Amino acid sequence: MKRHVYSEVIGVQRHGPRKTNRLVMADVGEILMSVLSTIRVPKPGDRVHKDECALSFSSPESEGGLYVCMNTFLGFGSQYVDRQHARTGQRAYLHITRTRKSVNLFLSNHLLSLKVSLSMTGIMAADSVSHTLQVQQWDGEVRQESRHAADLKQLDNGVKIPPSGWRCEVCDLQENLWMNLTDGKVLCGRRYFDGSGGNNHALQHFQETGYPLAVKLGTITPDGADVYSYEEDDMVLNSKLAEHLTHFGIDMMTMEKTERTMTELEIAVNQRVGEWEVIQESGTTLRPLFGPGLTGMKNLGNSCYLNSVMQVLFTVPDFQSKYVSNIDKIINEAPSDPTQDFKTQAPFVLYLQGDQIGIAPRMFKALVGRGHPEFSTNRQQDAQEFLLHFINMVERNCRSGPNPSEAFRFLVEERIVCQQSQKAKYTQRVDYIVQLPVPMDQATNTEELQEAERRREEGDSSAPTVRAQIPFTACMAALSEPEILTDFWSSAVQAKTTATKTTRFASFPDHLVIQIKKFTFGLDWVPKKLDVSIDVPDTLDLSALRATGQQPGEELLPEVAPPNSTFLLNMLLAPVLDDSTVSQLCEMGFPPEACRKAVYYTGNTGIDAAMNWIMSHMDDPDFSAPLVLPGCSSGPGTTPTESLSEEHLATIVSMGFSRDQATKALRATSNVLDRAVDWIFSHLDDLESMDVSEGGRSAAESEGGRDPPPGPRVRDGPGKYELFAFISHMGTSTMCGHYVCHIKKDQQWVIFNDQKVCASEKPPKDLGYLYFYRRVAE
């Protein structure tokens, strides 16, 4: 069965879009006269949104279909088209609905002017924006110029190829046809693994003649075409393609695409692979669920990390009240192109209405990933990194009103004690996620693990796969135990010595996110995933980990500078730069200054964190530039105050910091907003002497009489929590595999596997990657 496409021009009146199944005869002349001047025919480069509503996830498959404005080419669901007409005055919309029926395209050309007909035909024929973005973002191998392109020899054999109507010269196939650019032979392509495709005649021709390049007919457009090099065994670029096609009578500038490109075929195969059977809870038949809050999200090609994270955020009251409760106001204030506005797009990811088909968040994914080196691609990504990326976007876009990311924000207190003088130093930083270490040496099934490893080393193919059983209490102990700093410069003794660093919670957030640090590096520095089972509890009491601040009778390390400025520079780095970690990174071939930055900006927390920092910042323009310490008034990386971006300053100030603090952060990070936000959240101790804006103090802290720490607004309360969601990862690394999430709704665990939503029978709580807890009210 194929999709049925029914199209009609709708003249929007004050009473709303017409609901008839044919072009309404009444007032046709009036409608055409009034709207004809506004109707446009899509041109190359126009963005045609014919798959998704700009203000919701309505699509041609949804009830009421989709209305595409014939002037702006923005699509709107039936519930928003009247509102859009009232705002813009546009009255001509192409109504598209899709059902599973025989193909039947109906256009009332006898009633419509030529311009209207051309516009309708153009909209239906144009690639949608979502499709275009998908092809652009698909991160297959980058094609290189063929070494045969520049000097390709073409035979003067008089062959001329028509612009359509091609057939394989051997077997008469009419699809998947390739024209050899040397002799003009039109032959079918390779046979695919499932028996479809072609009969290998184009490949056989190369084997017989050695003519290397062929172009896929049906993909030729003025922008290019698929070109394959048999000799190089790869898809290639051909800068002389127009010239080579002209040799056989093909005018590239007049050609239109009639077949899917190889990239489009690759996307189709990727999306067709069903993973539901692979990762569903084994041994059970899962019951599908539908309704509000139970809508799935379609996989757009390795987008399961986004789907899982957003499904969990759907359940957080702060995000719901920020966006869903204000949906009418947000729509009324939406810009002319809502597809590019975060404030407009975010609500509709959170505003699920129980669609059984599942929504496809194409616009949202394109928007949140725009300009990001990873999230703008179709590669698999780390769900934890995406969560932080999305929170960062929320921070930037909440310059006024409630900020839902405050639900996760908390303060961490680090207490460093000089072991020689026993004097202490206290610093605080903001965080959103607790990274829980996995002490593999604490496994409770060590003998089983060792026996399984011995059998594998002896070549026993029947050796069982044994998963390490790690107690959750052991992970928490590893988190809270003091860390030894062996190269700490003490202002009390004016020399390097040993110190201990203890980390505690200075505040407890309303919602706590715990990341199990399963991903690490092997001895060969190849990323790997720890195969562990952790008995993560349903309830959690972290009260014992609350920071207490300076202890009675405890002396603080004096604020004394080292003897000279050069020594100051070296010694300031000493507390946070572990020489062995820097050396390990340098031995791997990374620039020394980049290695120093990695260790510094990860707070000397080890090689794993430093490696993650390097992988995330390799594309930074100042990746190899010298490290500039906070507070330095000159040197690389600083920016004069007068050149700072007012927009960047306003963004940081809106997060609860003072203008002076925002200025300091931007000057320390070359006026780069993302880096400034990261810097200011990691250097609260450097801001202690600076004023804090009123927004930096929470009402709860003021009422409690506790002196609030400097920095952005944080909430606080009891450290008792209950588990309400977790995200699991299947695969060997964050760059491959699959994510699903489990969410507890009305005391019932529900599994969200992209667009499949079912009641969970055996939630694998011991195998999660990210765990989400909410505070238990006392």
C-alpha positions in Angstrom: 0.0 0.0 0.0 1.2 3.5 -0.8 0.4 6.8 0.7 -2.4 8.8 -0.8 -1.8 12.5 -1.2 -4.9 14.8 -1.4 -4.2 18.5 -2.0 -6.5 21.5 -2.1 -6.1 25.3 -1.8 -7.8 26.5 1.3 -9.1 30.1 1.6 -8.9 30.8 5.3 -11.9 32.8 6.5 -12.6 34.1 10.0 -14.5 31.0 10.9 -11.4 28.8 10.3 -10.2 26.4 7.5 -12.8 24.7 5.4 -13.2 21.0 6.2 -14.6 19.9 2.8 -13.0 17.0 0.8 -13.0 18.9 -2.4 -12.2 22.5 -3.5 -15.1 24.6 -2.3 -16.9 26.1 -5.3 -18.3 29.1 -3.5 -16.2 32.3 -3.5 -13.5 30.6 -5.6 -13.2 33.7 -7.8 -13.0 36.0 -4.8 -10.4 33.9 -3.1 -8.2 33.6 -6.2 -8.4 37.4 -6.9 -7.4 38.3 -3.3 -4.6 35.8 -2.8 -3.1 35.3 -6.3 -0.6 38.1 -5.7 0.7 36.5 -2.6 1.1 33.0 -4.0 4.7 32.0 -4.8 6.2 29.0 -6.7 9.0 27.4 -4.7 12.5 28.2 -6.1 15.7 26.3 -5.5 16.9 27.1 -2.0 13.4 27.8 -0.6 12.7 26.0 2.7 9.5 24.0 2.2 8.0 22.7 5.5 5.6 20.1 4.3 6.3 17.3 6.8 5.8 19.1 10.1 3.9 22.0 11.7 6.1 24.9 12.6 4.3 25.2 16.0 3.7 21.6 16.9 4.3 18.0 15.7 1.3 17.8 13.5 2.1 16.2 10.1 0.1 15.2 7.0 -0.6 11.9 8.9 -2.2 13.7 11.8 -5.9 14.4 12.2 -6.7 17.3 10.0 -3.5 17.0 8.0 -1.1 19.9 7.4 -1.7 23.3 5.8 1.3 24.7 3.9 1.3 28.5 3.4 1.7 29.1 -0.3 3.8 32.2 0.3 6.1 31.4 3.2 6.0 27.6 2.7 5.7 27.1 6.5 3.4 24.2 7.5 0.7 24.5 10.2 -1.6 22.0 11.8 -5.3 22.5 11.6 -5.4 23.9 15.1 -2.9 26.7 14.2 -3.7 27.6 10.6 -6.5 30.1 11.5 -4.2 31.7 14.1 -1.5 32.1 11.5 -3.9 33.6 9.1 -5.0 36.1 11.7 -1.4 37.1 12.4 -0.1 37.3 8.8 -3.1 37.8 6.6 -2.0 34.9 4.4 -5.1 33.2 3.0 -3.8 30.5 0.6 -2.7 27.2 2.1 -2.1 23.8 0.5 -3.9 21.2 2.5 -1.9 17.9 2.6 -3.2 14.7 4.2 -1.7 11.2 3.9 -3.5 7.9 4.3 -2.6 4.4 3.3 -4.5 4.2 0.0 -3.7 3.8 -3.6 -1.8 6.7 -5.1 -4.1 9.4 -6.3 -3.0 13.0 -6.7 -5.9 15.3 -7.2 -5.4 18.9 -8.4 -8.4 21.0 -9.5 -6.4 22.6 -12.3 -9.6 23.5 -14.2 -10.6 25.8 -11.3 -7.2 27.3 -10.5 -5.0 29.8 -12.2 -1.8 28.6 -13.7 0.2 30.3 -10.9 -1.7 28.5 -8.2 -1.3 25.2 -10.0 2.4 25.7 -10.4 2.8 26.6 -6.7 0.9 23.5 -5.6 2.9 21.3 -8.0 6.1 22.9 -6.8 5.4 22.4 -3.1 4.5 18.8 -3.7 7.6 18.2 -5.8 10.1 20.0 -3.6 12.2 18.2 -1.0 10.9 19.2 2.5 13.2 21.0 4.9 13.3 18.0 7.2 14.4 15.8 4.4 17.0 18.3 3.2 18.4 18.7 6.7 18.5 15.0 7.2 20.6 14.5 4.0 22.9 17.4 4.9 23.4 16.2 8.5 23.9 12.5 7.6 27.5 12.0 8.6 28.7 9.3 6.2 32.3 9.4 4.9 33.3 12.7 3.3 33.6 12.2 -0.4 36.9 13.1 -2.0 37.7 14.3 -5.6 38.3 11.3 -7.8 41.8 11.0 -9.2 40.2 10.1 -12.5 38.0 13.2 -12.8 40.5 15.7 -14.1 41.9 13.6 -17.0 39.0 11.3 -17.7 39.1 10.1 -21.3 35.7 10.1 -23.0 35.0 8.2 -26.3 33.8 10.1 -29.3 31.3 7.4 -30.2 28.3 9.6 -31.0 26.3 8.3 -28.0 23.6 10.8 -26.8 21.6 10.0 -23.6 18.0 11.3 -23.3 17.0 13.2 -20.2 14.6 10.4 -19.1 13.2 7.0 -20.0 16.4 5.1 -19.3 16.8 1.3 -19.3 19.6 -1.1 -18.6 21.1 -2.0 -22.0 21.5 -5.6 -20.8 18.4 -6.5 -18.7 15.9 -3.7 -19.3 15.7 -2.6 -15.6 14.4 0.9 -15.2 15.7 1.8 -11.7 19.2 2.0 -10.1 20.8 2.9 -13.4 24.3 4.1 -13.8 25.9 5.8 -16.9 29.5 5.1 -17.5 31.2 8.5 -18.1 33.8 7.1 -20.6 31.5 5.4 -23.2 28.0 6.4 -22.1 26.8 2.9 -21.4 23.6 2.8 -19.3 23.6 -0.3 -17.0 22.0 -1.4 -13.8 23.8 -1.1 -10.4 24.8 -3.7 -7.8 22.5 -6.3 -6.3 21.8 -5.5 -2.6 22.1 -8.0 0.2 18.4 -8.6 0.1 18.2 -9.3 -3.6 16.9 -5.9 -4.6 18.8 -3.2 -6.5 20.3 -4.3 -9.9 22.0 -7.2 -11.6 25.6 -5.9 -11.4 25.8 -5.1 -15.1 27.5 -1.7 -14.5 30.1 -3.4 -12.3 30.7 -6.1 -14.9 31.2 -3.4 -17.6 34.0 -1.9 -15.5 35.6 -5.3 -15.0 35.6 -5.8 -18.8 36.7 -2.3 -19.8 38.4 -0.6 -16.9 36.3 2.6 -17.4 36.3 3.9 -13.8 33.6 6.5 -13.3 29.8 6.2 -13.5 27.0 8.6 -12.5 23.7 7.5 -11.1 20.9 8.6 -13.5 18.0 10.0 -11.6 20.2 11.8 -9.1 21.5 14.5 -11.5 20.5 18.0 -10.6 22.2 21.4 -11.1 23.8 20.9 -7.7 25.5 17.6 -8.6 24.9 13.9 -8.6 26.0 10.6 -7.2 29.3 9.5 -8.9 31.0 6.2 -8.2 34.6 5.2 -8.9 34.9 1.5 -9.4 38.6 1.6 -9.4 38.7 3.6 -6.2 35.7 1.6 -4.8 34.0 4.6 -3.3 31.5 7.4 -3.9 33.6 10.4 -5.2 33.3 14.0 -6.2 33.8 15.0 -9.8 34.4 18.7 -10.3 34.1 18.2 -14.1 30.8 16.4 -14.0 28.9 19.0 -16.0 31.5 18.8 -18.8 31.4 15.0 -18.8 27.6 14.9 -19.0 27.5 17.5 -21.8 29.7 15.1 -23.8 26.8 12.7 -23.9 24.1 15.4 -24.5 23.0 15.8 -20.9 22.4 19.4 -19.7 23.0 19.2 -16.0 21.3 22.6 -15.3 17.9 21.3 -16.6 17.9 17.9 -14.9 15.6 17.0 -12.0 16.1 14.3 -9.4 13.9 11.2 -9.9 15.7 8.6 -7.7 17.0 8.6 -4.2 20.7 9.3 -3.8 23.0 6.8 -2.1 22.9 8.9 1.0 19.1 8.8 1.1 19.2 5.1 0.6 21.6 4.8 3.5 19.3 6.8 5.7 16.4 4.7 4.8 18.2 1.5 5.6 19.4 2.9 9.0 15.8 3.8 9.9 14.4 0.5 8.7 16.6 -1.5 11.1 14.3 -2.4 14.0 16.0 -2.5 17.4 12.8 -3.1 19.4 13.2 -6.8 19.3 16.8 -6.7 20.3 16.6 -4.5 23.4 13.1 -5.2 24.7 12.8 -6.8 28.1 13.5 -10.4 27.4 10.9 -13.1 28.1 8.0 -10.8 28.3 5.3 -9.6 25.9 5.1 -5.8 26.5 1.8 -4.1 26.5 1.7 -0.9 24.3 0.6 2.3 26.1 -1.0 5.4 24.6 -2.2 8.7 25.9 -0.9 12.1 27.2 2.6 11.7 28.4 2.9 8.3 26.7 3.8 9.5 23.2 6.9 8.0 21.6 9.5 9.9 19.5 10.6 8.6 16.1 14.3 7.9 15.6 15.6 10.3 13.0 18.8 8.3 12.5 20.8 7.7 15.8 18.6 10.3 17.6 17.7 7.9 20.5 19.9 9.8 22.9 17.8 13.0 22.3 14.6 11.0 22.5 15.5 9.4 25.8 16.7 12.7 27.5 13.7 14.7 26.3 11.2 12.0 27.4 12.6 12.3 31.0 12.5 16.1 30.9 8.8 15.9 29.9 8.1 14.6 33.4 9.9 17.4 35.3 7.3 19.9 36.6 9.6 22.9 36.1 9.9 22.3 32.3 6.2 21.6 32.0 5.2 24.8 33.8 7.8 26.9 32.0 6.6 25.9 28.5 3.3 24.0 28.5 1.4 26.3 30.9 2.4 29.3 28.8 1.8 27.7 25.4 -0.7 30.3 24.2 1.5 33.2 25.2 4.5 31.6 23.5 2.6 31.1 20.2 1.3 34.6 20.2 4.8 36.0 20.7 6.5 33.6 18.2 8.6 35.3 15.5 7.7 35.2 11.8 9.8 32.0 11.4 9.1 29.9 14.5 11.2 27.0 13.2 14.4 28.9 14.2 13.2 30.0 17.7 14.1 27.9 20.7 11.4 29.4 22.9 8.8 28.4 20.3 10.2 24.9 19.5 10.9 23.7 23.1 7.3 23.7 24.2 6.1 21.3 21.5 8.8 18.8 22.4 7.3 18.9 25.9 3.7 19.2 24.8 2.8 15.6 24.0 -0.8 14.8 23.3 -0.9 11.0 23.1 -0.2 10.5 19.4 -0.1 6.7 18.8 2.1 7.2 15.8 4.9 9.0 17.6 6.3 12.5 16.9 9.3 13.2 14.7 11.2 16.1 16.3 13.1 17.1 13.1 12.8 20.9 13.6 13.8 20.6 17.2 16.8 18.4 16.6 18.0 20.7 13.8 17.6 23.8 16.1 19.3 22.4 19.2 22.1 20.9 17.2 22.7 23.9 14.9 26.4 24.9 14.9 27.4 22.1 17.3 30.2 19.8 15.9 28.5 16.7 17.2 24.8 17.3 17.8 24.4 18.7 14.3 25.3 15.3 12.8 23.4 12.0 12.7 26.1 10.2 14.6 25.2 8.6 17.9 26.0 10.8 20.9 26.4 10.6 24.6 23.1 11.2 26.4 24.8 12.9 29.3 26.6 15.3 27.1 23.3 16.1 25.3 21.6 16.7 28.6 24.2 19.3 29.6 24.0 20.8 26.1 20.3 21.2 26.4 20.5 22.6 29.9 23.0 25.2 28.6 20.6 26.2 25.9 17.8 26.6 28.4 20.1 28.8 30.5 20.8 31.0 27.5 17.1 31.3 26.6 15.8 32.1 30.1 16.8 35.7 30.4 13.5 36.5 32.1 11.0 34.5 34.1 11.5 31.0 35.6 14.5 29.0 34.7 13.6 25.2 34.6 17.2 24.1 34.7 17.3 25.3 38.3 15.6 22.0 39.1 18.9 20.2 38.5 21.4 22.9 39.6 23.3 22.4 42.8 26.5 23.6 44.6 29.5 21.5 45.3 31.9 22.4 48.1 35.5 21.3 47.8 37.6 21.3 51.0 41.3 21.1 50.6 43.4 20.5 53.7 47.2 21.0 53.7 48.6 17.9 55.4 51.6 19.8 56.7 49.9 22.7 58.3 46.4 21.2 58.7 44.9 24.5 57.4 42.1 24.3 54.9 40.7 26.1 51.8 37.1 26.0 50.7 35.8 26.5 47.2 32.4 26.1 45.6 31.3 25.3 42.1 28.0 24.7 40.3 27.1 21.4 38.8 24.1 19.6 37.3 25.1 15.9 37.4 26.8 13.7 39.9 29.4 11.5 38.3 29.6 8.3 40.2 32.8 6.3 39.9 32.7 2.5 39.4 35.3 0.8 41.7 35.9 -2.4 39.8 38.0 -3.8 42.6 34.9 -3.8 44.8 33.0 -6.4 42.7 31.2 -9.0 44.9 31.7 -11.8 42.3 35.4 -11.6 41.8 35.9 -15.3 41.7 33.4 -15.8 38.9 34.9 -13.0 36.9 38.4 -14.4 37.3 37.2 -17.9 36.3 35.5 -16.6 33.2 38.5 -14.6 32.2 40.8 -17.7 32.7 38.6 -19.8 30.4 38.5 -17.1 27.7 42.3 -16.8 27.8 42.6 -20.6 27.4 40.4 -20.4 24.3 37.3 -21.9 25.8 34.5 -20.7 23.5 31.9 -21.9 25.9 33.1 -19.6 28.7 30.1 -17.6 30.1 29.9 -13.8 30.0 30.0 -12.7 33.6 29.0 -9.2 34.5 30.7 -7.5 37.4 28.4 -6.9 40.4 29.3 -3.6 42.0 27.5 -2.5 45.2 26.0 1.0 45.0 27.4 1.7 48.4 30.9 1.1 47.1 30.3 3.7 44.3 29.1 6.2 46.9 32.1 5.5 49.1 34.5 6.1 46.1 32.7 9.4 45.5 33.0 10.7 49.0 36.4 9.5 50.0 39.2 12.1 50.2 41.4 12.5 47.1 45.1 12.8 47.6 46.8 15.8 46.0 50.6 15.1 45.9 51.7 18.4 44.3 49.8 21.0 46.3 51.3 24.4 46.9 50.4 25.5 50.4 50.3 29.2 51.1 50.8 28.3 54.8 54.2 26.7 54.4 55.1 28.5 51.1 56.0 25.2 49.4 54.7 22.2 47.7 53.3 19.5 49.9 50.5 16.9 50.1 46.9 17.8 50.6 43.5 16.0 50.7 40.5 17.1 48.8 37.0 16.2 50.0 33.8 16.9 47.9 30.4 17.5 49.5 27.0 18.9 48.6 26.6 22.6 49.5 23.0 22.3 48.3 20.7 19.6 47.3 18.7 20.1 44.1 15.0 19.3 43.6 16.0 16.7 41.0 19.2 14.8 41.2 20.9 13.3 38.1 23.5 10.6 38.7 25.8 9.4 35.9 27.4 6.0 36.3 30.9 6.4 34.8 30.8 3.3 32.7 32.8 4.8 29.8 36.6 4.8 30.2 39.8 4.1 28.3 41.7 0.8 28.1 45.5 0.4 28.4 45.7 1.1 24.7 43.6 4.3 25.1 40.8 2.8 23.2 37.4 3.9 24.6 35.6 1.0 26.3 32.5 0.5 28.3 32.5 -1.2 31.7 30.1 -4.2 31.8 28.7 -3.8 35.3 25.5 -4.3 37.3 24.9 -1.9 40.1 22.2 -2.3 42.7 20.9 1.3 42.4 18.3 1.9 45.1 14.8 3.2 44.6 15.3 5.7 47.5 18.4 7.6 48.4 19.5 9.6 51.4 22.5 11.9 50.9 22.1 13.8 54.1 25.5 12.6 55.3 27.2 14.2 52.3 26.0 17.7 53.1 28.9 20.2 53.3 29.4 21.9 56.7 31.8 24.7 55.8 34.6 25.8 58.0 34.8 23.7 61.2 35.0 25.2 64.7 38.7 26.0 65.5 39.8 25.2 61.9 42.2 27.7 60.4 42.0 28.7 56.8 45.0 28.8 54.4 46.2 32.4 54.2 45.7 34.4 51.0 49.4 34.9 50.6 51.0 35.2 47.1 54.2 33.3 46.3 57.5 35.3 46.2 57.4 36.6 42.6 55.1 36.7 39.6 56.8 33.9 37.7 56.6 31.7 40.8 53.0 32.8 41.2 52.1 31.6 37.7 53.7 28.2 38.3 52.3 27.7 41.7 48.8 28.7 40.9 48.8 25.8 38.5 50.3 23.4 40.9 47.2 22.6 43.0 45.2 21.6 39.9 47.8 20.2 37.5 48.9 16.6 38.0 52.2 16.2 36.1 51.7 12.5 35.5 48.3 13.2 33.8 49.8 15.9 31.7 52.7 13.7 30.7 50.3 10.8 29.7 48.3 13.2 27.5 51.5 14.6 25.9 52.7 11.1 25.2 49.5 10.5 23.2 50.5 13.3 20.9 48.3 16.1 22.1 49.8 19.7 22.3 51.4 20.4 25.8 49.3 23.5 26.4 46.1 21.6 25.5 47.1 18.9 28.0 47.6 21.5 30.7 44.2 23.0 30.0 42.5 19.6 30.0 43.9 18.9 33.5 43.2 22.4 34.8 39.6 22.7 33.5 38.7 19.2 34.8 39.9 20.0 38.3 42.7 17.4 38.3 40.0 14.7 38.5 42.0 12.1 36.5 43.0 11.0 33.0 39.4 10.0 32.0 38.0 13.4 32.6 41.0 15.1 31.0 40.7 12.9 27.9 37.0 13.7 27.6 37.8 17.4 27.8 40.4 17.1 25.0 37.9 15.2 22.8 35.3 17.9 23.3 37.6 20.8 22.7 39.9 19.7 19.8 38.1 22.0 17.4 38.4 25.1 19.6 40.4 27.8 17.8 42.7 28.2 20.9 43.0 24.5 21.6 46.9 24.7 21.5 47.2 28.3 22.8 48.8 28.9 26.2 46.7 28.4 29.3 45.5 31.8 30.7 44.7 31.7 34.4 41.6 33.3 35.8 42.5 36.8 37.1 45.3 37.4 34.7 45.0 40.9 33.3 46.8 40.3 30.0 48.0 37.6 27.7 46.5 35.3 25.2 42.8 34.8 25.6 42.0 38.1 27.3 39.6 40.6 25.7 39.3 44.3 26.4 36.1 45.2 28.3 34.9 47.5 25.6 34.9 44.7 23.0 32.8 42.3 25.0 29.4 41.3 23.5 26.5 43.0 25.2 24.4 40.0 24.3 26.8 37.6 26.0 27.0 39.8 29.1 23.2 40.0 29.3 22.9 36.2 28.9 25.3 35.6 31.9 23.7 38.3 34.0 20.3 36.7 33.4 21.6 33.5 35.0 22.1 35.3 38.4 25.6 36.7 38.1 26.7 40.3 38.4 27.9 42.3 35.3 31.4 42.3 36.8 31.4 38.6 37.1 30.1 38.1 33.6 32.8 40.5 32.3 35.5 38.5 34.1 34.3 35.2 32.6 34.1 36.6 29.1 37.6 38.2 29.3 39.0 34.9 30.5 37.5 32.9 27.6 38.1 35.2 24.6 34.5 36.4 24.7 33.2 33.0 23.8 29.8 32.5 25.5 29.8 28.7 25.8 33.2 28.7 27.4 32.4 31.7 29.6 29.4 29.8 31.0 31.5 26.8 31.7 34.3 28.9 33.2 32.0 30.9 35.6 30.4 27.7 36.8 33.8 26.2 37.5 35.4 29.2 39.2 33.0 30.4 41.8 35.9 30.6 44.3 37.5 33.2 42.1 34.4 35.3 42.3 34.0 35.3 46.1 35.2 38.9 46.4 32.9 40.2 43.8 29.3 41.3 44.2 26.5 38.8 43.5 23.3 40.0 41.8 20.0 39.7 43.7 19.1 36.7 41.5 22.0 34.7 42.9 20.3 34.1 46.2 17.4 31.8 46.8 14.5 32.6 49.0 14.9 29.4 50.9 18.5 30.2 51.9 17.5 33.7 53.0 14.7 32.4 55.2 16.9 29.7 56.7 19.5 32.3 57.8 22.3 30.5 56.1 24.8 32.7 54.3 24.2 31.9 50.6 27.3 31.2 48.4 28.0 33.4 45.5 26.9 32.5 42.0 23.6 31.6 40.3 20.4 30.8 42.0 20.2 27.4 43.6 17.5 25.6 45.5 18.1 23.6 48.7 16.2 21.1 50.8 16.5 17.6 52.4 18.9 15.2 50.7 16.3 12.4 50.4 15.3 11.2 47.0 13.3 8.6 45.1 14.1 7.2 41.7 11.6 8.2 38.9 13.5 7.6 35.7 16.7 6.1 34.2 18.3 6.0 30.8 20.1 2.8 29.7 22.7 2.4 26.9 23.2 -0.7 24.8 26.5 -0.9 23.0 30.2 -0.8 23.4 30.7 3.0 23.5 28.7 6.3 23.6 29.4 6.6 19.9 27.4 3.6 18.9 24.6 1.4 20.2 21.1 2.5 21.4 19.5 4.4 24.2 16.1 3.7 25.9 14.6 5.2 29.0 12.3 4.0 31.8 10.0 6.4 33.6 7.8 5.7 36.6 4.3 7.0 35.9 1.5 6.5 38.4 3.5 3.8 40.2 4.0 1.9 36.9 7.4 1.7 35.1 7.1 2.5 31.4 9.7 1.9 28.8 10.2 4.5 26.0 12.1 3.0 23.1 11.9 5.8 20.5 8.3 5.7 19.2 7.5 2.4 21.1 6.0 3.0 24.5 5.0 0.0 26.6 4.4 -1.0 30.2 7.6 -2.3 31.7 7.6 -5.8 33.3 11.2 -6.1 34.3 12.9 -2.6 34.4 16.7 -3.2 34.3 17.5 -0.7 37.0 20.9 -2.3 37.6 22.1 -1.6 34.1 21.3 2.1 33.7 23.6 4.9 32.7 21.8 8.0 33.9 19.5 7.9 36.9 17.0 10.6 37.8 15.8 11.2 41.3 13.3 13.7 42.8 13.3 15.0 46.3 11.0 13.3 48.8 9.0 15.8 50.7 9.2 15.4 54.5 
